[in-house]
Amino acid sequence: MTNNADNISMGVNKKGFTLTELVVVVAIMGIMVAVVVPSYLSYQKSAEAQACRANLEIIRSAIKEWALDNPGSLTSHNVTVDEIDTYIDDGFDSLECDDGNYFDDQTGDGLSNDDWVVTTDADGNIPLPTCDSGLAGHSL
């Protein structure tokens, strides 16, 4: 039976990986990363767009509920954040889109209660709420 000292003295070292094995493993990992990262980014954008659409549906529902409670206020009216805030669980502040806003920032300070969400027309029709991101999928 031979020991390690005999193997080393004979030029035989059976421990570790060869350079070729390491290069192959690194190449395979590089290919996997090249395939996975674009897919992940695509899924992330898709999830953000779906969350934005869900928030717009919540806002739309809140505006409809507000309109039912305030039928005389619909003619050429700016529906504000303050007016629909109570119709949204956790309030309007809880609805976020990383890429845009759901309101017209009238004061330039971010979100304040007098910011508009939608403006009804002269006939009292309520338009769909929008996200100002301009990104695909961020609309109803």
N, C-alpha and C positions, 0 to 999 in steps of 0.2 A: 504494500500500500504506500502511495506517495503522499507527501504533505505539500502544503503551499510553497514552502521554500524550494522544494524540488521542481514544482511547476514553474515558478518564477525563474529559476536558474536555467530551465530548459526553454524559456521564452513563451510559455503557455500561461496566460492569465484568463481565467474563466469568469471573472467578475465584471459587472458593468455592461454598458451598451456600446456598440460600435458607432462610429460617426455616421455611417450610412443609416443605421436604425434611427438615430436621433433626427436626421434630416427628413426621413420619411414621416416620422411622427409630427414634426413641426409643419411639414407640407400639408398633411391631412388636416391638422388643426386650422391652418390658414384657409384651406378650402371650406371647411365647415363654417368658419367665421364669415367668410365672403358670402356664403349662402344664407346664413341665419340673420345677420344684421339687417339687410334690406327688408327681409320678411318682417322682422320685429318692428322696424320703423313704419312699415306699411300698416301693420296691425295697430300700432300706437296711434297713427293718424286716423285710422278708421274708428277706433274707440273714442277718440276725442270728438270726432264729428257726430257719432251716435249720442254721446253725452250732451253735446250742444243741441241736437235736435230734440232730445228728451227735455232739456231745460226750456226750449222754445214751446214745446207742448204744454208744459206746466204754466208758463206765462200766458199762453193762449187761453188755457182753461181759467186762470185767475181773472183775465180780462173779461171773459164771458160771464163769470160769476159776478164780477163787479158791475157789468152792464145790466144784468138782471136786477140787481139791487138798486141801480141808479138809471132807470129808463129815460128820464128827462134830461140826462146829461150827455147824451150821445151825439148831438149835432155839433160838428166841427169842434171837437173837444180833444185836448191833449191829455191822454190817460197817463198819469204820473206813477212813479214808483210808490209813492206814499199811498195812492188810492188802491193799488192791488197788493200791497205788502202783506196785509192781513189774510189774504186768500191763498198765500203760499206758505206751506209748512216751513218753519225755520226762517221765514222772511225772504225777501227778494235778494238780500246780500248773500244768501247761501247758494245762489245760482251763478256759476262762474264759467266763463269760456277763456282758456288761456290765451287765445288768439284774438278775441274781440269782446265787444260789449253788447248788451241787449237794450241799451237805452241811449237817448241823445243827451250827452253831457252838456247841460245848459250853462253851468257855472264854471266848468273847467277844473273842478276839484275832484274828479273821480265820480263817485256815486253820492248824490244827495236826493232828498225826498221830492224835490220839485223837478227832477229830470223826467223827460217824457219817455214812455215806452212805445206807444203808438199814438197816431192822431186819427180820429174818426173823420169821415167826410161829411159834407153838408146833409146827406141823407141818413147819417147815423151808422153807416157801414163801418165795421171794424176790420182794418187790414191785419194780415198776419204779422206777428212780431218777427223781428229780424235780428241777425247777428252781423255786426259790421266788420267781421274778419275778412270777408270776401273769399274765403276758402271754400272749395267744393265740399258739399255735404253739410255745411253749416247753415242750412235753411230748411224751412218746411215746404 
